[in-house]
């Protein structure tokens, strides 16, 4: 896999560069999980199981979609093609990214020049030195993602503070063999049901009930991962 060449986007340097629609399968094929934001939980739940992972250094939790049952495994990539109906926002924003200014609360847009999506074919980024509508739409999506990520961070911290996240082992059945997925955290349904009326109302007022229920629904997609794993020749 080619190394990334992430550079600040510039209307002169990248005047003739174009970007094809799609996702970077080459990168995704070795990712067994990817961050997701609360705003896409409902859609993610239709395709992928979700979980929370904990950063052992900071103690912070992050919501992720699971693409595989072990590190380096993506069961949604087959024959070099993405098999799912869509890709979470963290994958869909590539080859663009936002980089925060070290001293100001501003972001600059960057592009991975080495991406297979970047070249002479696809959507133009600039026309006569000005941003095209395509680039403006991509920039808006990037800014939205940053805001979504902030909201998700607050949401996740709230769940952690209320002790609604619990470490669990998911056991899946792959072609008759049991396999455990360790090191993940799920929403504790028992504790959720034991919340007082006042605490439950707070969840509703904050708009947290919908993503919580979408997350709970998503865990049923683990069975899909097991089916995909059973189909893989390595299994």
HELIX and SHEET records of a PDB file:
HELIX    1   1 UNK A   25  UNK A   28  1                                   4    
HELIX    2   2 UNK A   38  UNK A   40  5                                   3    
HELIX    3   3 UNK A   41  UNK A   44  1                                   4    
HELIX    4   4 UNK A   89  UNK A   92  1                                   4    
HELIX    5   5 UNK A  133  UNK A  161  1                                  29    
HELIX    6   6 UNK A  189  UNK A  193  1                                   5    
HELIX    7   7 UNK A  197  UNK A  205  1                                   9    
HELIX    8   8 UNK A  208  UNK A  218  1                                  11    
HELIX    9   9 UNK A  219  UNK A  221  5                                   3    
HELIX   10  10 UNK A  222  UNK A  231  1                                  10    
SHEET    1   A 3 UNK A   6  UNK A   8  0                                        
SHEET    2   A 3 UNK A 107  UNK A 112 -1                                        
SHEET    3   A 3 UNK A  96  UNK A 100 -1                                        
SHEET    1   B 3 UNK A 118  UNK A 119  0                                        
SHEET    2   B 3 UNK A  18  UNK A  19 -1                                        
SHEET    3   B 3 UNK A 123  UNK A 124 -1                                        
SHEET    1   C 3 UNK A  33  UNK A  35  0                                        
SHEET    2   C 3 UNK A  61  UNK A  66 -1                                        
SHEET    3   C 3 UNK A  49  UNK A  54 -1                                        
SHEET    1   D 2 UNK A  77  UNK A  78  0                                        
SHEET    2   D 2 UNK A  81  UNK A  82 -1                                        
SHEET    1   E 2 UNK A 126  UNK A 127  0                                        
SHEET    2   E 2 UNK A 130  UNK A 131 -1                                        
SHEET    1   F 2 UNK A 165  UNK A 174  0                                        
SHEET    2   F 2 UNK A 177  UNK A 187 -1                                        
END                                                                             
